[in-house]
Amino acid sequence: MAEIRRSPRAEADLESILEYLERTNSSAAQRCAMDFREKTEALARFPEMGRLRPEIASDLRSTLVWPYVLFYRVEDDVVQILRILHGKRDLRRIMRREVR
């Protein structure tokens, strides 16, 4: 099983998402937190389950936690979660700056 690590940016993304949802709908915030937890547990078991994103970087992968996109890299037995972004944002532009 792979180790899951979140970058400081991914931690801030998740915190911001959950804080926003908590203000607007606490049950949605709880469901979203559970969805993220389940997705990271799945990534620990199956690190390469997300799709490759070669249009951004050759080793970048993403997976959906609707409506958010979780971007990550796999190195040895570590899944490094880089960002968690809303799917309606300009994901390519944001991630190209992130993965330089």
KAWO-V855851 format. One record per residue. SS is DSSP state (H for helix, E for strand, - for the rest). BURIAL is b if it has 24 or more other ideal C-beta (glycine too) atoms within 12 Angstrom, else e. Layout:
SS BURIAL
SS BURIAL
//
This chain:
- e
- b
E e
E b
E e
E b
- e
H e
H e
H b
H e
H e
H b
H b
H e
H e
H b
H b
H e
H e
H b
H e
H e
H e
- e
H e
H e
H e
H e
H e
H e
H b
H b
H e
H b
H b
H e
H e
H b
H b
H e
H b
H b
H e
H e
- e
- b
- e
- e
- b
E e
E e
- b
- e
- e
- b
- e
- e
- e
E b
E b
E b
E b
E e
E b
- e
- e
E b
E b
E b
E b
E b
E b
E b
E e
- e
- e
E e
E b
E b
E b
E b
E b
E b
E b
E e
- e
- e
- e
- e
H b
H e
H e
H b
H b
H e
H e
H b
- b
- e
//
